[in-house]
Structures are given as structure tokens and as C-alpha cells.
Amino acid sequence: LSKACIRYCFNDGVCAQCTGSGLNAVCNRCSCLAPFVGQRCESRGSALLAGGRGDAWLREVAVAVLLLTGLALLLLLGGLLLAWHRRRKQRWQQLDSVTFQHRIFHNEELPGKTEQLSG
């Protein structure tokens, strides 16, 4: 095997198919040692991923996790906003009921109000 083919695979992988010779040699396929997978044995995988569909499966799982996390964050944010709105609405209702029952707001004489003397 040419040096280019020997150095092509990572993590002690061996070039299984080298085409060309000398400087034009190209490795087309690596034989990877467990647990490494990929075209150049560049990533660590499991026995499930070694079946050839590992990268696509991993991408699908990553996208699903990302979507579920985003959905969970949106639901959490919506719940917090709803709770804040209800608490604020309840607080305003309590303040309204207190204010309208208080005699100050019924045009009665204020305590401690000084009367103006007519002259």
C-alpha cells in the first residue's frame, strides 16, 4: 500500500481498497476497528451504528431531540406566561374590590382633611 493510503484512515483503521499508485493513490474504503465508524473511521459509534445507516440514524435522533427540546421550551414559556397573566389578573381583581369598597373612593370626607373656612 502507498503511504497516502496508509495514512488516510484514522484511529488505527486500515485502508481496505486503495486505487492508484505513488502520489496518485487514493483510499476508497477503510476497515475500522471497533468502536470507530465512518468513511475514515473518524467517529466513535456503537454496534447499531456500524450497520451502515448509523450517520443518518444519528442525525434523525439529533433532529428529533432538538425538536422535542424546542417544543418543551415553548410549552414551558407558554405556561409561565399564562401563570403570570392569571396571577396579575387576580391581583388586579383583588385591588379593584378593595379600592371600591374603601370610603375614600366614594366621595366621602377624607380622614384628616382640613375644612376650608368660608370668610
DSSP file (Angstrom, degrees, kcal/mol; ACC not computed):
  #  RESIDUE AA STRUCTURE BP1 BP2  ACC     N-H-->O    O-->H-N    N-H-->O    O-->H-N    TCO  KAPPA ALPHA  PHI   PSI    X-CA   Y-CA   Z-CA
    1    1 A L              0   0    0      0, 0.0     2,-0.1     0, 0.0    20,-0.1   0.000 360.0 360.0 360.0 148.2    0.0    0.0    0.0
    2    2 A S     >  -     0   0    0     18,-0.2     4,-2.1     1,-0.1     3,-0.2  -0.395 360.0-113.3 -77.2 159.0    1.1    3.6   -0.7
    3    3 A K  H  > S+     0   0    0      1,-0.2     4,-2.4     2,-0.2     5,-0.2   0.859 117.3  58.4 -61.7 -35.6    1.8    6.0    2.2
    4    4 A A  H  4 S+     0   0    0     18,-0.3     4,-0.5     1,-0.2    -1,-0.2   0.894 109.2  43.9 -62.0 -38.7   -1.2    8.1    1.2
    5    5 A C  H >> S+     0   0    0     -3,-0.2     4,-0.6     2,-0.2     3,-0.5   0.874 112.2  52.3 -73.8 -36.6   -3.5    5.0    1.6
    6    6 A I  H 3< S+     0   0    0     -4,-2.1     3,-0.3     1,-0.2    -2,-0.2   0.886 113.9  42.6 -66.9 -38.5   -1.9    4.0    4.9
    7    7 A R  T 3< S+     0   0    0     -4,-2.4    -1,-0.2     1,-0.2    -2,-0.2   0.489  94.9  82.9 -86.6  -4.1   -2.4    7.5    6.4
    8    8 A Y  T <4 S+     0   0    0     -3,-0.5     2,-0.2    -4,-0.5    -1,-0.2   0.900  78.9  69.0 -69.8 -42.1   -5.9    8.0    5.1
    9    9 A C  S  < S-     0   0    0     -4,-0.6     3,-0.3    -3,-0.3    32,-0.2  -0.569  73.4-143.7 -86.0 141.9   -7.8    6.1    7.8
   10   10 A F  S >  S+     0   0    0     30,-2.9     3,-1.6    -2,-0.2    -1,-0.1  -0.475  71.3  28.7 -94.7 168.7   -8.0    7.4   11.4
   11   11 A N  T 3  S-     0   0    0      1,-0.3    22,-0.4    -2,-0.2    -1,-0.2   0.849 133.1 -53.6  52.0  48.0   -8.0    5.6   14.8
   12   12 A D  T 3  S+     0   0    0     -3,-0.3    -1,-0.3     1,-0.2    -2,-0.1   0.684  94.0 154.3  62.8  21.7   -5.9    2.6   13.6
   13   13 A G    <   -     0   0    0     -3,-1.6     2,-0.4    27,-0.2    19,-0.2  -0.446  36.7-134.4 -74.0 155.8   -8.2    1.9   10.7
   14   14 A V  E     -A   31   0A   0     17,-2.4    17,-3.5    -2,-0.1     2,-0.5  -0.930  17.0-114.6-117.0 135.6   -6.8    0.1    7.7
   15   15 A C  E     -A   30   0A   0     -2,-0.4    15,-0.3    15,-0.2     3,-0.2  -0.550  30.5-175.8 -67.6 119.9   -7.3    1.1    4.0
   16   16 A A  E    S+     0   0A   0     13,-2.8     2,-0.3    -2,-0.5    14,-0.2   0.661  72.3  30.5 -93.2 -19.3   -9.3   -1.8    2.5
   17   17 A Q  E     +A   29   0A   0     12,-1.3    11,-3.4   -12,-0.1    12,-0.8  -0.857  66.6 177.8-146.8 106.1   -9.3   -0.6   -1.1
   18   18 A C  E     -A   27   0A   0     -2,-0.3     2,-0.4     9,-0.2     9,-0.2  -0.937   8.0-167.5-112.4 124.2   -6.5    1.6   -2.5
   19   19 A T  E     +A   26   0A   0      7,-3.0     7,-3.0    -2,-0.5     2,-0.1  -0.864  51.8  15.6-110.7 147.6   -6.6    2.7   -6.1
   20   20 A G  S    S-     0   0    0     -2,-0.4     2,-0.3     5,-0.2     5,-0.2  -0.225  75.9-106.9  85.8-179.3   -3.7    4.2   -8.0
   21   21 A S    >   -     0   0    0      4,-0.1     3,-1.5   -20,-0.1     2,-0.1  -0.980  67.4  -2.6-147.0 157.5   -0.1    4.2   -7.0
   22   22 A G  G >  S-     0   0    0     -2,-0.3     3,-1.1     1,-0.3   -18,-0.3  -0.398 128.7  -9.9  66.4-132.7    2.5    6.7   -5.8
   23   23 A L  G 3  S+     0   0    0      1,-0.2    -1,-0.3    -2,-0.1    -3,-0.0   0.687 136.5  58.8 -73.7 -18.2    1.3   10.3   -5.3
   24   24 A N  G <  S+     0   0    0     -3,-1.5    -1,-0.2     2,-0.0    -2,-0.2   0.325  76.9 125.7 -92.7   7.8   -2.0    9.5   -7.1
   25   25 A A    <   -     0   0    0     -3,-1.1     2,-0.4    -5,-0.2    -5,-0.2  -0.453  37.5-173.9 -72.2 138.2   -3.0    6.7   -4.7
   26   26 A V  E     -A   19   0A   0     -7,-3.0    -7,-3.0    -2,-0.2     2,-0.5  -0.999  21.2-136.3-135.4 132.1   -6.4    7.2   -3.1
   27   27 A C  E     -A   18   0A   0     -2,-0.4    -9,-0.2    -9,-0.2     3,-0.1  -0.779  19.4-178.9 -87.7 126.1   -8.1    5.1   -0.4
   28   28 A N  E     +     0   0A   0    -11,-3.4     2,-0.3    -2,-0.5   -10,-0.1   0.671  66.4  20.1 -97.5 -20.9  -11.7    4.4   -1.3
   29   29 A R  E     -A   17   0A   0    -12,-0.8   -13,-2.8    11,-0.0   -12,-1.3  -0.977  63.1-151.5-155.0 134.8  -12.7    2.4    1.8
   30   30 A C  E     -A   15   0A   0      9,-0.6     2,-0.7    -2,-0.3   -15,-0.2  -0.839  12.2-142.0-106.8 145.2  -11.4    2.0    5.4
   31   31 A S  E     -A   14   0A   0    -17,-3.5   -17,-2.4    -2,-0.4     2,-0.2  -0.935  30.5-153.8-102.2 113.5  -11.8   -1.1    7.6
   32   32 A C        -     0   0    0     -2,-0.7     2,-0.3   -19,-0.2   -19,-0.1  -0.613   9.6-130.1 -96.8 147.3  -12.4    0.3   11.0
   33   33 A L    >   -     0   0    0    -22,-0.4     3,-2.3    -2,-0.2   -20,-0.1  -0.696  53.5 -61.9 -87.6 145.7  -11.7   -1.2   14.4
   34   34 A A  T 3  S+     0   0    0      1,-0.3    -1,-0.1    -2,-0.3     3,-0.1  -0.401 118.9  21.6 -63.7 141.9  -14.5   -1.2   17.0
   35   35 A P  T 3  S+     0   0    0      0, 0.0    10,-3.6     0, 0.0    -1,-0.3  -0.869 104.1  92.0 -98.4  21.3  -15.9    1.1   18.2
   36   36 A F  E <   +B   44   0B   0     -3,-2.3     2,-0.3     8,-0.2     8,-0.2  -0.545  47.2 170.6 -85.6 143.9  -15.0    3.5   15.4
   37   37 A V  E     +B   43   0B   0      6,-3.4     6,-2.2    -2,-0.2     5,-0.2  -0.851  22.7  80.4-139.0 172.0  -17.2    4.1   12.4
   38   38 A G  S >  S-     0   0    0     -2,-0.3     3,-0.8     3,-0.2    -8,-0.2  -0.402  87.5 -64.9 114.0 171.1  -17.4    6.4    9.4
   39   39 A Q  T 3  S+     0   0    0      1,-0.3    -9,-0.6    -2,-0.1    -1,-0.1   0.858 138.6  22.3 -62.0 -36.3  -15.8    6.7    6.0
   40   40 A R  T 3  S-     0   0    0     -3,-0.2   -30,-2.9   -11,-0.1    -1,-0.3   0.106 114.5-104.0-117.7  21.1  -12.4    7.3    7.5
   41   41 A C  S <  S+     0   0    0     -3,-0.8    -3,-0.2   -32,-0.2   -28,-0.1   0.876  77.0 141.9  58.5  40.2  -13.0    5.8   11.0
   42   42 A E        +     0   0    0     -5,-0.2     2,-0.3    -6,-0.1    -4,-0.2   0.634  48.6  52.4 -90.3 -15.3  -13.4    9.3   12.3
   43   43 A S  E    S-B   37   0B   0     -6,-2.2    -6,-3.4   -32,-0.0     2,-0.4  -0.906  76.6-119.2-128.6 154.3  -16.2    8.9   14.8
   44   44 A R  E     +B   36   0B   0     -2,-0.3    -8,-0.2    -8,-0.2     2,-0.2  -0.723  43.1 164.0 -88.4 132.5  -17.0    6.6   17.7
   45   45 A G        -     0   0    0    -10,-3.6     2,-0.2    -2,-0.4     9,-0.0  -0.778  30.8-113.8-137.9-178.9  -20.1    4.6   17.3
   46   46 A S     >  -     0   0    0     -2,-0.2     4,-1.1   -12,-0.1     3,-0.1  -0.489  43.6 -90.3-109.6-177.4  -21.9    1.6   18.7
   47   47 A A  T  4 S+     0   0    0      1,-0.2     4,-0.2     2,-0.2     3,-0.2   0.834 126.6  55.9 -64.4 -32.1  -22.8   -1.8   17.3
   48   48 A L  T >4 S+     0   0    0      1,-0.2     3,-1.1     2,-0.2     5,-0.3   0.889 106.2  49.9 -66.0 -38.5  -26.1   -0.4   16.0
   49   49 A L  G >4>S+     0   0    0      1,-0.2     3,-1.1     2,-0.1     5,-0.9   0.716  94.3  73.1 -74.8 -19.7  -24.3    2.4   14.1
   50   50 A A  G 3<5S+     0   0    0     -4,-1.1    -1,-0.2     1,-0.3    -2,-0.2   0.558  73.2  87.8 -72.6  -5.1  -21.9    0.0   12.4
   51   51 A G  G < 5S-     0   0    0     -3,-1.1    -1,-0.3    -4,-0.2    -2,-0.1   0.461 108.3-106.1 -74.5  -0.4  -24.7   -1.2   10.2
   52   52 A G  T < 5S+     0   0    0     -3,-1.1     3,-0.3    -4,-0.0     4,-0.2   0.011 111.3  74.5 102.0 -28.7  -24.1    1.5    7.6
   53   53 A R  T  >5 +     0   0    0     -5,-0.3     4,-2.4     1,-0.2     5,-0.2   0.237  63.5 109.2 -98.9  13.9  -27.1    3.6    8.4
   54   54 A G  H  ><S+     0   0    0     -5,-0.9     4,-2.7     1,-0.2     5,-0.2   0.881  73.8  49.1 -60.4 -45.9  -25.5    4.9   11.6
   55   55 A D  H  > S+     0   0    0     -3,-0.3     4,-2.1    -6,-0.2    -1,-0.2   0.912 114.1  45.6 -64.9 -42.1  -24.9    8.5   10.5
   56   56 A A  H  > S+     0   0    0      2,-0.2     4,-2.3    -4,-0.2    -1,-0.2   0.913 114.1  49.1 -66.8 -41.6  -28.4    9.0    9.1
   57   57 A W  H  X S+     0   0    0     -4,-2.4     4,-2.3     1,-0.2    -2,-0.2   0.907 110.5  51.0 -63.1 -41.6  -29.9    7.5   12.2
   58   58 A L  H  X S+     0   0    0     -4,-2.7     4,-2.3    -5,-0.2    -1,-0.2   0.891 110.0  49.8 -64.0 -39.8  -27.8    9.7   14.4
   59   59 A R  H  X S+     0   0    0     -4,-2.1     4,-2.5     2,-0.2    -2,-0.2   0.908 110.0  50.7 -64.6 -41.8  -28.9   12.8   12.5
   60   60 A E  H  X S+     0   0    0     -4,-2.3     4,-2.5     1,-0.2    -2,-0.2   0.910 111.5  47.7 -63.3 -41.3  -32.5   11.8   12.8
   61   61 A V  H  X S+     0   0    0     -4,-2.3     4,-2.6     2,-0.2    -1,-0.2   0.913 111.5  50.8 -65.2 -41.9  -32.2   11.3   16.5
   62   62 A A  H  X S+     0   0    0     -4,-2.3     4,-2.3     1,-0.2    -2,-0.2   0.907 111.9  46.9 -63.4 -41.6  -30.4   14.6   16.9
   63   63 A V  H  X S+     0   0    0     -4,-2.5     4,-2.6     2,-0.2    -1,-0.2   0.909 112.6  49.9 -66.2 -41.7  -33.1   16.4   14.9
   64   64 A A  H  X S+     0   0    0     -4,-2.5     4,-2.6     2,-0.2     5,-0.2   0.917 111.8  47.8 -63.9 -42.6  -35.9   14.7   17.0
   65   65 A V  H  X S+     0   0    0     -4,-2.6     4,-2.4     2,-0.2    -1,-0.2   0.911 112.2  50.1 -64.2 -41.5  -34.2   15.6   20.3
   66   66 A L  H  X S+     0   0    0     -4,-2.3     4,-2.4    -5,-0.2    -2,-0.2   0.920 112.5  46.5 -62.8 -44.4  -33.8   19.2   19.1
   67   67 A L  H  X S+     0   0    0     -4,-2.6     4,-2.6     2,-0.2    -2,-0.2   0.917 113.5  48.2 -65.5 -42.9  -37.4   19.5   18.1
   68   68 A L  H  X S+     0   0    0     -4,-2.6     4,-2.4     2,-0.2    -2,-0.2   0.889 111.9  49.7 -65.6 -38.0  -38.7   17.9   21.3
   69   69 A T  H  X S+     0   0    0     -4,-2.4     4,-2.4    -5,-0.2    -2,-0.2   0.921 111.7  48.5 -65.6 -43.1  -36.5   20.2   23.4
   70   70 A G  H  X S+     0   0    0     -4,-2.4     4,-2.3     2,-0.2    -2,-0.2   0.913 112.1  48.9 -61.9 -42.9  -37.7   23.3   21.4
   71   71 A L  H  X S+     0   0    0     -4,-2.6     4,-2.5     1,-0.2    -2,-0.2   0.908 110.7  50.5 -63.6 -41.9  -41.3   22.2   21.9
   72   72 A A  H  X S+     0   0    0     -4,-2.4     4,-2.4     1,-0.2    -1,-0.2   0.902 110.5  49.5 -63.5 -40.5  -40.8   21.6   25.6
   73   73 A L  H  X S+     0   0    0     -4,-2.4     4,-2.7     2,-0.2    -2,-0.2   0.902 110.7  50.1 -65.3 -40.2  -39.2   25.1   26.0
   74   74 A L  H  X S+     0   0    0     -4,-2.3     4,-2.7     2,-0.2    -2,-0.2   0.919 111.7  47.9 -63.7 -42.8  -42.2   26.7   24.1
   75   75 A L  H  X S+     0   0    0     -4,-2.5     4,-2.5     2,-0.2    -2,-0.2   0.903 112.3  49.6 -64.1 -40.2  -44.7   24.9   26.4
   76   76 A L  H  X S+     0   0    0     -4,-2.4     4,-2.5     2,-0.2    -2,-0.2   0.931 112.4  47.0 -63.7 -45.3  -42.7   25.9   29.5
   77   77 A L  H  X S+     0   0    0     -4,-2.7     4,-2.4     2,-0.2    -2,-0.2   0.908 112.6  49.9 -63.0 -42.6  -42.6   29.6   28.3
   78   78 A G  H  X S+     0   0    0     -4,-2.7     4,-2.4     2,-0.2    -1,-0.2   0.906 111.1  49.4 -62.4 -41.4  -46.3   29.5   27.5
   79   79 A G  H  X S+     0   0    0     -4,-2.5     4,-2.6     2,-0.2    -2,-0.2   0.905 111.0  49.2 -64.1 -41.8  -47.2   28.0   30.9
   80   80 A L  H  X S+     0   0    0     -4,-2.5     4,-2.5     2,-0.2    -2,-0.2   0.914 112.3  47.9 -64.4 -42.1  -45.1   30.7   32.7
   81   81 A L  H  X S+     0   0    0     -4,-2.4     4,-2.5     2,-0.2    -2,-0.2   0.902 112.3  49.6 -64.5 -40.2  -46.8   33.5   30.7
   82   82 A L  H  X S+     0   0    0     -4,-2.4     4,-2.6     2,-0.2     5,-0.2   0.922 112.4  47.2 -64.5 -44.0  -50.2   32.0   31.4
   83   83 A A  H  X S+     0   0    0     -4,-2.6     4,-2.4     2,-0.2     5,-0.2   0.910 112.9  49.2 -63.9 -41.8  -49.5   31.7   35.1
   84   84 A W  H  X S+     0   0    0     -4,-2.5     4,-2.5     2,-0.2    -2,-0.2   0.918 112.0  48.8 -63.0 -43.4  -48.1   35.3   35.2
   85   85 A H  H  X S+     0   0    0     -4,-2.5     4,-2.7     2,-0.2    -2,-0.2   0.923 112.7  46.9 -63.9 -44.6  -51.2   36.6   33.4
   86   86 A R  H  X S+     0   0    0     -4,-2.6     4,-2.6     2,-0.2    -1,-0.2   0.902 113.2  48.9 -64.5 -40.3  -53.6   34.8   35.7
   87   87 A R  H  X S+     0   0    0     -4,-2.4     4,-2.4    -5,-0.2    -2,-0.2   0.919 113.2  47.2 -65.2 -42.3  -51.7   36.0   38.8
   88   88 A R  H  X S+     0   0    0     -4,-2.5     4,-2.3     2,-0.2    -2,-0.2   0.917 112.7  49.1 -64.8 -42.6  -51.7   39.5   37.5
   89   89 A K  H  X S+     0   0    0     -4,-2.7     4,-2.1     1,-0.2    -2,-0.2   0.908 112.4  48.3 -63.3 -42.6  -55.4   39.4   36.6
   90   90 A Q  H  X S+     0   0    0     -4,-2.6     4,-2.2     1,-0.2    -1,-0.2   0.900 110.6  51.4 -64.6 -40.5  -56.2   38.0   40.1
   91   91 A R  H  X S+     0   0    0     -4,-2.4     4,-2.4     1,-0.2    -2,-0.2   0.908 110.4  48.5 -64.4 -41.3  -54.2   40.7   41.8
   92   92 A W  H  X S+     0   0    0     -4,-2.3     4,-2.5     2,-0.2    -1,-0.2   0.874 109.8  52.3 -67.1 -36.0  -55.9   43.5   39.9
   93   93 A Q  H  X S+     0   0    0     -4,-2.1     4,-2.2     2,-0.2    -1,-0.2   0.904 110.4  48.3 -65.4 -39.8  -59.3   42.0   40.7
   94   94 A Q  H  X S+     0   0    0     -4,-2.2     4,-1.9     2,-0.2    -2,-0.2   0.917 112.3  48.6 -65.4 -42.1  -58.4   42.0   44.4
   95   95 A L  H  X S+     0   0    0     -4,-2.4     4,-2.6     1,-0.2    -2,-0.2   0.891 110.5  51.4 -64.7 -39.3  -57.1   45.6   44.2
   96   96 A D  H  X S+     0   0    0     -4,-2.5     4,-2.2     1,-0.2     5,-0.2   0.913 110.0  48.5 -64.0 -42.7  -60.3   46.7   42.4
   97   97 A S  H  X S+     0   0    0     -4,-2.2     4,-0.8     1,-0.2    -1,-0.2   0.867 114.3  46.6 -68.1 -33.8  -62.6   45.1   45.0
   98   98 A V  H  X S+     0   0    0     -4,-1.9     4,-0.9    -5,-0.2     3,-0.3   0.917 112.5  49.3 -71.3 -43.5  -60.5   46.7   47.8
   99   99 A T  H  < S+     0   0    0     -4,-2.6     3,-0.5     1,-0.2     6,-0.4   0.895 110.5  48.0 -67.3 -40.8  -60.5   50.1   46.3
  100  100 A F  H  < S+     0   0    0     -4,-2.2    -1,-0.2     1,-0.2    -2,-0.2   0.700 110.5  52.0 -78.0 -16.3  -64.2   50.4   45.5
  101  101 A Q  H  < S+     0   0    0     -4,-0.8    -1,-0.2    -3,-0.3    -2,-0.2   0.654  89.3  96.6 -87.9 -16.4  -65.2   49.3   49.0
  102  102 A H  S >< S-     0   0    0     -4,-0.9     3,-1.0    -3,-0.5     4,-0.0  -0.501  77.1-132.9 -77.2 142.4  -63.0   51.9   50.6
  103  103 A R  G > >S+     0   0    0      1,-0.3     3,-1.7    -2,-0.2     5,-1.0   0.716  97.9  72.5 -72.3 -19.8  -64.7   55.0   51.7
  104  104 A I  G > 5S+     0   0    0      1,-0.3     3,-0.7     3,-0.1    -1,-0.3   0.865  98.0  50.1 -61.3 -33.5  -62.1   57.3   50.2
  105  105 A F  G < 5S+     0   0    0     -3,-1.0    -1,-0.3    -6,-0.4    -2,-0.2   0.274  96.3  70.8 -92.6  12.7  -63.3   56.4   46.7
  106  106 A H  G < 5S-     0   0    0     -3,-1.7    -1,-0.2    -5,-0.1    -2,-0.1  -0.012 113.1-104.8-115.1  29.3  -67.0   57.1   47.5
  107  107 A N  T < 5S+     0   0    0     -3,-0.7     2,-0.2     1,-0.2    -3,-0.1   0.788  75.3 140.6  56.1  32.4  -66.7   60.8   47.7
  108  108 A E      < -     0   0    0     -5,-1.0    -1,-0.2     1,-0.1     2,-0.1  -0.536  64.8 -72.6 -96.3 170.9  -66.9   60.8   51.4
  109  109 A E        -     0   0    0     -2,-0.2    -1,-0.1    -3,-0.1    -3,-0.0  -0.401  50.2-125.6 -66.3 133.9  -64.9   63.1   53.7
  110  110 A L    >   -     0   0    0     -2,-0.1     3,-1.6     1,-0.1     2,-0.2  -0.561  28.1-105.8 -78.6 141.6  -61.3   62.0   53.9
  111  111 A P  T 3  S+     0   0    0      0, 0.0     3,-0.1     0, 0.0    -1,-0.1  -0.487 105.7  16.0 -67.7 135.1  -59.9   61.4   57.4
  112  112 A G  T 3  S+     0   0    0      1,-0.3     2,-0.4    -2,-0.2    -2,-0.0   0.554  88.5 148.8  81.5   7.3  -57.6   64.3   58.5
  113  113 A K    <   -     0   0    0     -3,-1.6     2,-0.4     1,-0.1    -1,-0.3  -0.592  43.9-133.2 -78.1 131.5  -58.9   66.6   55.8
  114  114 A T        -     0   0    0     -2,-0.4     2,-0.3    -3,-0.1    -4,-0.1  -0.674  17.4-129.6 -86.2 136.3  -58.9   70.2   56.8
  115  115 A E        -     0   0    0     -2,-0.4     2,-0.4     1,-0.1    -1,-0.0  -0.616  18.9-121.2 -85.2 142.6  -62.0   72.1   56.1
  116  116 A Q        -     0   0    0     -2,-0.3     2,-0.4     1,-0.0    -1,-0.1  -0.668  25.3-129.2 -83.6 134.7  -61.7   75.4   54.3
  117  117 A L        -     0   0    0     -2,-0.4     2,-0.5     2,-0.0    -1,-0.0  -0.651  14.9-137.3 -84.2 133.0  -63.1   78.2   56.3
  118  118 A S              0   0    0     -2,-0.4    -1,-0.0     1,-0.1     0, 0.0  -0.753 360.0 360.0 -91.0 137.2  -65.5   80.4   54.5
  119  119 A G              0   0    0     -2,-0.5    -1,-0.1     0, 0.0    -2,-0.0   0.453 360.0 360.0-115.1 360.0  -65.0   84.0   55.1
